[in-house]
């Protein structure tokens, strides 16, 4: 068995703020749809990551995921600055698959004292994961936040949202990886690799993605990397088969044990 740690499930009938009508993604996306693309690669389980900011839609996602065998965990959303943060978090916590929150960081908003207080609320809780979404140039500003919360598990999504262009990664990106890897409570999600491609459609040669994959491997190793596809968003630039195939081709060059860790065992440990 393998675990895809980054998929989105949604139904436009619930009046989502995303995706927008008229786009290729504007359709109902269910767990059974995921299994259709995932099972031929031995993906029978997944982590669902929020795609809506509305509390009602997050509650709906948490509730409907309870009965979905393919869903192992849910990462939801709360406005980190909300004065009702703890009450909303406690509402989400009634659902056994709730594991944490997505923090869409923008440096123009900053990491305020309210944000720090609210993230600290997760310490010691079962749902103690914060998934960091944003560009690596901005996410490095959160290193102090990570240091302040050793009992919170931080996951960097989408390899720090670096644009993949087949070229060597910039030194500032290497410095970001090294800085964040200093903290034992940080891991990296090898997700949205197809989505990050500068070219459309995304190239299918591993060499195009190799500089980014190697940079992350050299810093985080096989104990702190996890796989995520970003399905169905990846369909804007490629296919699920390509996303899995490229990642597994790379991991296979390391070892089968490493591939098992990144594709399964690490996710079981990190998401509990």
C-alpha positions as CSV (number, residue, x, y, z in Angstrom):
1,X,0.0,0.0,0.0
2,X,1.0,3.6,-0.7
3,X,-0.3,6.9,0.7
4,X,-0.8,10.0,-1.4
5,X,-0.5,12.8,1.2
6,X,-2.0,15.6,-0.9
7,X,-5.3,15.3,-2.7
8,X,-8.3,17.6,-2.9
9,X,-11.9,16.4,-2.7
10,X,-14.8,18.8,-3.3
11,X,-18.2,19.3,-4.7
12,X,-19.2,22.6,-6.4
13,X,-22.8,22.0,-5.1
14,X,-21.5,23.2,-1.7
15,X,-20.8,26.6,-3.1
16,X,-17.0,26.5,-2.8
17,X,-14.9,29.6,-3.3
18,X,-12.5,27.4,-5.4
19,X,-12.4,26.2,-8.1
20,X,-14.1,28.7,-10.3
21,X,-17.0,27.8,-12.6
22,X,-15.8,27.3,-16.2
23,X,-12.4,25.9,-15.3
24,X,-11.4,22.3,-16.0
25,X,-11.3,21.6,-12.2
26,X,-14.9,22.7,-11.7
27,X,-16.5,19.3,-11.1
28,X,-17.3,17.0,-8.2
29,X,-14.2,15.1,-7.1
30,X,-14.7,12.1,-4.9
31,X,-12.7,9.5,-3.1
32,X,-13.8,6.9,-5.6
33,X,-12.5,9.2,-8.4
34,X,-9.1,9.2,-6.6
35,X,-9.1,5.4,-6.4
36,X,-9.7,5.3,-10.1
37,X,-6.4,7.0,-10.8
38,X,-4.5,5.8,-7.8
39,X,-5.2,2.1,-7.3
40,X,-3.2,1.1,-10.4
41,X,-0.2,2.5,-8.7
42,X,-1.1,0.8,-5.4
43,X,-2.4,4.0,-3.8
44,X,-5.5,3.0,-1.8
45,X,-5.2,5.7,0.9
46,X,-4.8,9.5,0.9
47,X,-4.6,12.6,3.0
48,X,-7.2,15.2,2.0
49,X,-6.0,18.8,2.1
50,X,-8.5,21.6,2.3
51,X,-9.3,23.6,-0.8
52,X,-11.9,25.9,0.7
53,X,-11.7,28.6,3.4
54,X,-15.3,28.5,4.5
55,X,-15.8,26.8,7.9
56,X,-19.0,25.1,6.7
57,X,-17.2,23.5,3.8
58,X,-14.4,22.3,6.0
59,X,-17.0,20.8,8.4
60,X,-18.6,19.1,5.4
61,X,-15.3,17.7,4.3
62,X,-14.5,16.4,7.7
63,X,-17.9,14.9,8.2
64,X,-18.0,13.1,4.8
65,X,-14.5,11.8,5.1
66,X,-15.3,9.9,8.2
67,X,-17.0,7.1,6.2
68,X,-14.4,7.1,3.4
69,X,-12.0,4.2,3.8
70,X,-9.6,5.8,1.3
71,X,-9.2,8.9,3.5
72,X,-6.7,8.4,6.3
73,X,-6.5,12.0,7.5
74,X,-7.8,15.5,6.8
75,X,-5.9,18.8,6.9
76,X,-8.4,21.6,7.2
77,X,-8.4,25.4,7.2
78,X,-8.9,28.1,9.8
79,X,-7.9,31.7,9.4
80,X,-4.9,31.8,11.6
81,X,-5.7,35.3,12.8
82,X,-9.3,34.5,13.7
83,X,-10.4,35.5,17.2
84,X,-12.6,32.3,17.1
85,X,-9.6,30.1,16.2
86,X,-9.8,27.8,19.3
87,X,-13.5,27.4,19.1
88,X,-13.4,26.4,15.4
89,X,-10.4,24.1,16.0
90,X,-12.3,22.3,18.8
91,X,-15.3,21.9,16.5
92,X,-13.0,20.2,13.9
93,X,-11.5,18.0,16.6
94,X,-14.7,16.1,17.1
95,X,-13.8,14.3,13.9
96,X,-11.3,11.5,14.3
97,X,-9.5,12.0,11.0
98,X,-8.8,15.6,11.6
99,X,-5.0,16.0,11.9
100,X,-4.2,19.7,11.5
101,X,-4.4,22.8,9.5
102,X,-3.0,24.4,6.4
103,X,-1.3,27.8,6.9
104,X,-1.3,29.8,3.7
105,X,1.5,32.2,4.5
106,X,1.9,35.6,2.9
107,X,4.7,37.9,4.2
108,X,2.5,41.0,3.6
109,X,0.2,39.6,6.4
110,X,3.1,38.7,8.6
111,X,3.1,36.2,11.5
112,X,1.4,38.2,14.2
113,X,1.2,37.5,17.9
114,X,-2.4,36.2,17.3
115,X,-1.1,33.7,14.8
116,X,1.7,32.5,17.1
117,X,-0.8,32.1,20.0
118,X,-3.2,30.1,17.8
119,X,-0.5,27.8,16.4
120,X,0.8,27.2,19.9
121,X,-2.7,25.9,20.7
122,X,-2.0,22.8,18.7
123,X,0.9,21.7,21.0
124,X,0.0,18.5,22.8
125,X,-3.1,17.9,20.7
126,X,-3.8,14.9,18.5
127,X,-4.3,17.2,15.5
128,X,-0.9,19.0,15.8
129,X,0.1,19.4,12.1
130,X,0.6,22.7,10.4
131,X,1.1,22.4,6.6
132,X,3.0,25.5,5.3
133,X,1.9,26.7,1.9
134,X,3.8,29.5,0.2
135,X,7.0,30.4,-1.6
136,X,10.3,29.4,0.0
137,X,11.4,33.0,-0.1
138,X,8.7,33.8,2.4
139,X,8.4,30.6,4.3
140,X,12.0,31.0,5.6
141,X,10.6,33.8,7.7
142,X,8.7,31.3,9.8
143,X,11.8,29.6,11.1
144,X,11.3,31.3,14.5
145,X,7.7,30.1,14.6
146,X,8.9,26.6,14.1
147,X,11.5,26.9,16.8
148,X,8.9,28.2,19.3
149,X,6.6,25.1,18.7
150,X,8.7,21.9,19.1
151,X,5.5,19.9,19.7
152,X,3.9,21.0,16.5
153,X,4.6,19.0,13.3
154,X,5.3,21.3,10.4
155,X,5.1,20.1,6.8
156,X,6.3,22.2,3.9
157,X,4.1,21.7,1.0
158,X,5.0,21.6,-2.7
159,X,8.8,21.6,-2.0
160,X,8.5,25.3,-1.1
161,X,6.7,26.2,-4.3
162,X,9.9,26.6,-6.3
163,X,9.4,27.0,-10.0
164,X,10.9,23.9,-11.7
165,X,12.6,24.7,-15.0
166,X,15.2,21.9,-15.4
167,X,18.0,24.1,-14.2
168,X,20.1,24.0,-11.1
169,X,18.3,25.4,-8.1
170,X,19.4,28.8,-6.7
171,X,21.6,29.1,-3.6
172,X,18.9,30.9,-1.7
173,X,16.7,27.8,-2.1
174,X,19.4,25.5,-0.8
175,X,19.8,27.9,2.2
176,X,16.0,27.7,2.8
177,X,16.1,23.9,2.8
178,X,19.1,23.8,5.2
179,X,17.6,26.3,7.5
180,X,14.2,24.5,7.8
181,X,15.9,21.1,8.1
182,X,17.6,22.2,11.3
183,X,14.3,21.6,13.1
184,X,13.4,18.0,13.8
185,X,9.7,18.9,13.7
186,X,9.8,19.9,10.0
187,X,9.4,17.6,7.0
188,X,9.1,18.2,3.3
189,X,6.3,17.1,1.0
190,X,7.4,16.1,-2.5
191,X,4.1,17.3,-3.9
192,X,2.8,19.2,-6.9
193,X,6.0,18.4,-8.8
194,X,4.0,18.4,-12.1
195,X,2.2,21.6,-11.1
196,X,5.5,23.4,-10.5
197,X,6.8,22.9,-14.0
198,X,7.4,26.1,-15.8
199,X,6.5,24.4,-19.1
200,X,3.0,23.3,-20.1
201,X,2.4,20.5,-20.5
202,X,5.0,19.4,-17.9
203,X,8.0,17.5,-19.2
204,X,8.0,13.8,-18.5
205,X,11.8,13.3,-18.3
206,X,13.1,12.9,-14.7
207,X,16.2,15.0,-15.6
208,X,13.9,18.1,-15.7
209,X,13.0,17.6,-12.0
210,X,16.2,16.1,-10.8
211,X,17.9,19.3,-9.4
212,X,14.9,20.0,-7.1
213,X,14.5,16.4,-6.0
214,X,18.2,16.0,-5.3
215,X,18.4,19.3,-3.4
216,X,15.6,18.0,-1.1
217,X,17.0,14.5,-0.8
218,X,20.5,15.8,0.2
219,X,19.0,17.9,3.0
220,X,16.0,16.0,4.3
221,X,17.0,12.4,3.4
222,X,14.5,9.6,3.2
223,X,13.2,10.0,6.8
224,X,11.6,13.4,6.4
225,X,10.2,13.3,2.8
226,X,6.7,12.3,2.0
227,X,4.9,12.0,-1.4
228,X,1.9,14.0,-2.5
229,X,0.4,14.4,-5.9
230,X,-1.7,17.5,-5.7
231,X,-4.4,15.7,-7.6
232,X,-6.6,16.8,-9.4
233,X,-4.8,20.1,-9.7
234,X,-1.9,18.4,-11.4
235,X,-4.2,17.6,-14.4
236,X,-3.7,21.2,-15.5
237,X,-0.2,20.3,-16.6
238,X,0.1,16.5,-16.7
239,X,-1.3,13.2,-15.4
240,X,-1.4,11.3,-12.2
241,X,0.6,8.5,-13.9
242,X,3.4,11.0,-14.7
243,X,3.5,12.5,-11.2
244,X,3.9,9.1,-9.6
245,X,6.2,7.7,-12.3
246,X,8.7,10.5,-12.1
247,X,8.8,10.4,-8.3
248,X,9.2,6.6,-8.1
249,X,11.8,6.6,-10.8
250,X,13.8,9.0,-8.7
251,X,13.3,7.1,-5.4
252,X,14.1,3.8,-7.1
253,X,17.5,5.1,-7.9
254,X,18.1,5.5,-4.2
255,X,16.7,2.2,-2.8
256,X,13.4,0.3,-2.5
257,X,13.5,0.9,1.2
258,X,13.7,4.7,0.6
259,X,10.8,4.5,-1.7
260,X,8.7,2.6,0.9
261,X,9.5,5.3,3.4
262,X,8.6,8.2,1.2
263,X,5.6,6.6,-0.3
264,X,4.1,5.0,2.8
265,X,5.9,4.6,6.2
266,X,6.8,8.3,6.7
267,X,3.3,9.4,6.1
268,X,2.0,6.8,8.6
269,X,4.3,8.1,11.3
270,X,3.9,11.8,10.6
271,X,0.1,11.8,10.3
272,X,-0.2,9.3,13.1
